[in-house]
Amino acid sequence: MKLNLKRPLVFFDLETTGTDVATDRIVEIAMVKIMPDGSMHTKPEKSGAEHRFLINPTVPIPAEPSMVHGIYDDDVKDAPTFEQVADKLFKFIHDCDLGGFNSNRFDIPLLAEEFLRVGIDFSLEGRNLIDAQVIFHIMEQRTLKAGYKFYCGKDLDDAHEALPDTMATYEIFKAQIERYAGQAVIDARGNVLEPLENDMETVHRFCQRSRNADLMGRLIYGENDEVLFNFGKYKGKSVRDVLAQDPGYYGWMMQGNFPLYTKKVLNRVRNEIRKV
C-alpha cells in the first residue's frame, strides 16, 4: 500500500554507545526517506553517500553495547564524527516527519541531543513523530490478560487479583512449554538460541538475555565472569580496577540510592580484592 503523506517521512535507526540520552553517543545511523509520491531515498546527498553512516563517537564504546550491535572502537576510528556529518543529516531530514521503532523514547531524543551538542538548533516543532513500537504494543498487547487469551484461549475475569493472576501465569507457562518446546529460536540480533525445553535450567538460560551481576543490571558480567560497571562514568570498566584506582567510588555508591542487592555484589567484589 502507499502511505498517505503530506510531507516526506524519514525512518531511521541508531546504534549507540549506550542508552543514556544525556551522555551516550551515536556510532551508526541509517535513514530512509519516503516521499509523498511513494518513492524512496536512502542517500542524504546526491553525490552518492551511503544511507548507512558509521560515526566516531569520540569516546570509547563500552563492551556491552558492542556485543549487541557488533560495532567496536576499531570499526569507527577512521569514521567521521557526528559534527562532520551533522549538516548533511540535518538537510536530509529538514521539513520531514520522523519515524522508527522505540524512536519517541530513544532515537529521536538522542538524535536531537547530538544536533544540539554541535550547535544545530534542531526542533521537533511541526513534525509528526511515528513510533511503530508504540503501535505494536497498543494493538498487540503484552499484558497478562492478553497472554492468557493468546496461549490458553481463556478470559481472565479477575485480572489484577493476586491469586487469579498467579494461576493464569502458571497456565500460560505450561502452554508456552507445550507450544515452543524444541523449536529453533533466532533472536532479534540473529543469534541462534538454545531451544526452549521442559527443563527449568534450560528455561532459566533462555530467560537470561543479559548477564546481570545484580538484579537491576547496574553491574554485569564481562569476559571470564569479571564484574563490570554498567552505568555512569565507569560504564564497561572492571569493578576491581575502578575500586583500586578510585576507592571513593565505593563509598559514593554505598551512600547512594542504589538497590541493596547491587551494594551486596559491590561489597562481595571489594572483599575479594581485600583477600588477595
N, C-alpha and C positions, 0 to 999 in steps of 0.2 A: 504494500500500500504506500501511497505518497502522503507524507506529512503535510498538514495544512500550516505552512509557515508564513508569517508576515515579515520576518527578517531572518538572516542566517542563524543557524543553530550549531554551536560548536560543542561536540562531545570531546572530553579529554580525560586523561588519567595520569596520575603522578606516581612515581616511585620515589621514596624519600629516605632520609637518614633516621627517621623515627616518626612518632605520631603526635608530637607536641607542636601544635601550630605556631606557638610563640618562639620556639627555639630551633626546631628542625628545619632541614633544607631539602630542596628538590635535587634528585640525582638523575631522574629521567622524566621526560614529559612527552606525551603523544596527543595530537589533536587532529580531529576530523571535522571539517566544516560542511554542513548540509545547507545548500542554497534553497531559496523559496521555490525554484523550478525543479527541485529534486536532485540536481547534480551534486556531486561530492568533490570536495577539495581536501587534499591532505598535505599540501605544500604551503608553508607560511610565506613563501616568496616565490616569484616567478622564475628565479634563477635556478630552481631545482633542488632547494634544500629539502631534505627528507622530513617526513612528518614525525619521525622519532628523533628526539634530541637526548643525548647523554649530556649531563650537566655536572661540572665540577662544583661540589658544594662548598669548597674551600675549608672544609672541616673533615676529620676522619669519619668514615661510615662505620658505625658500630657493627659488631659481628652478627647480632641477631637480625637486624633488617637485611643485611647482605645475604643471610641464609634464606630469607623469604624471597627477595626479588633477584638474587643472583648477581648483583652489581657490587663490585669491590673497589677499593681505592685505586688499584692499578687500572681499572676499566675507565676511570674518569680523570686520571691525572693530566691527560692532554686535551680533555674536553673543555669547551668554553664555560665560563661562569654564567650564572643567571644574568648578571648585569650585562654581559656581552650579547646575550640573545633576547634581552627583555624588550627592546624596541620592536623587533620583528614579530615577537609573540603578541605584544600589545596591539600592533597594527592588524594582526591576523584575527584577533577577537574583537576588534573595535565594532561597536554597534551590533554585537551578536548576543543572542541568548546563550546560556551555558548549561551543559548537561553532563552527567556522569553517574557513577554508582557509588553511593555514600558521599557524593560530591558536596552536598549542602553542609555536611558536618565536618568534612575534612579537606577535600581537594580545592574547593573554591576558597575557603578561608586561608589555606596555606599559600595558594597562588596569589591572592591579594596581599598577603604579608610579604611575599618575595618582591612584588612590584613596589610596595611602599618602602621596603628597605633600600631600593636603588633609586628612590626619589621619583617614581612614576605614580601619579595621582590616580590610581585605579579605583573605579567606583562601580558598585552594583546597581546604582540607581537607574531605573528604567529597563533593567534586564529581567527576563524571565529565567528562573533557575529550575532546571529539570533534574530530579533525582530518581533514577529508576529503582534504587533500593527502597525508597520510601513507598513507591507504588507497589513494589513486590511485597513488602511487609504488611501493607494495609490490605491488599487484595488476597494475599495468601498468608493468612495469619499463622503465627507460630506459637500460639497460646496453648495451654494445657487442654482447654476445651476443644480447640481445633484439632489438636493431635489425637485426642480421644475419638473424635468423629472420624478422622482420617484412618487411623490404624485399627480401631475397634468397631467402627460403624455404629457408635452409640452416642447419645446426647448426654452431656454432663450437666444435669439439672442443678446439682448442689455445688457448683464451682465456687472456689474461694472458701470452702469449709475444709478444714484440715484433713479429716478422715476420708471424705469422698475424693479429695484431690490426691491423697496418698494412694488409695486403692486404684484410682484411674491411672496414675503414673506406673504402678506395678503392672497393670494390664497392658499399657502401652509398651512397656519394656519387653514383655513376653511376646507381644505381637511383632515388635521390631526384630527380635532374635529369630522368630519364625520366618519373617519376610526376607531378611537380609543375610542369614547365615550362609557362609561360603561364597557369597557374591564378590567378584573382583571390584575393588574400590580404587578410584583415582581421585585425589583431592583437587582443590582449586588451583594448586600450583603444578599439577601434572604428575605428582608423586604417586606411585603405586603403594597402597597401604595394605597392611596385613588384613585379610578378610575377617569380618565380624563372625564370631563363633559363639556357641553356647558354653562359654568358659569365662569366668569372671576376670581372670588375669588378662585374657585376650581383650575383653571388653574394656578393662581399665586402660590398657595401652592404646586402644582405639580412641578413647575419650581424651587422652592427654595430647592435645595438639601443640602444646608448648611445654618446655621442661622447666617449670617454675620450681625454685628452691623454697619459696614461701607460698602462701596461698593466694596472694594478690598479684604476683608477678613483678614485685619490686626487685626481687633477687631471682636470678635464673642460673641454670647450669650451662656452662660452656663445654669446651673440649676437655676430656679427661675428668668430667664431673666437677670442674672448678666453679665455684660460686662467683657470679659476676653481678655488678650493679646493672639494673635495667631502667634507670631513670637518672635525671639530673646531670650534673657536670661530669660525673664519672661513669656515665652510661657506657656499658660494654667493657668496663675495666674490672680487673680482678679485685674482689673484696680484700683478699690477703694483701695485695700490693698497695691498695689505697690506704688500708689501715696502718700499714708500715710507713707510708710516706706522709699521710695526713691523719694522725691519730685523733685529732679534734673532730673529725667527721663522725667517728663512732659516738662521741658524746652528743653531737648535734642530732644524730638520728635517735639515740636513746631518749633524749629530752623532747624530741619532736612528736608530731601527731601521726605516728606510724603504727600499724597493727601490732599487737603483742607477738603474733607469730613471726612477723618479719624481724622483730627485735630478738626473738628467741634464736632464729637462724643466724643473725648477725653475731649474737653472743657466742654461739657454737663455733663459728669461724674464728672469732677472736681468741677463744680459749684454746683452739687447736694451734694457733700461732704461738701462744704463750708456752705450750708444751714442747715446742720444737727447740 
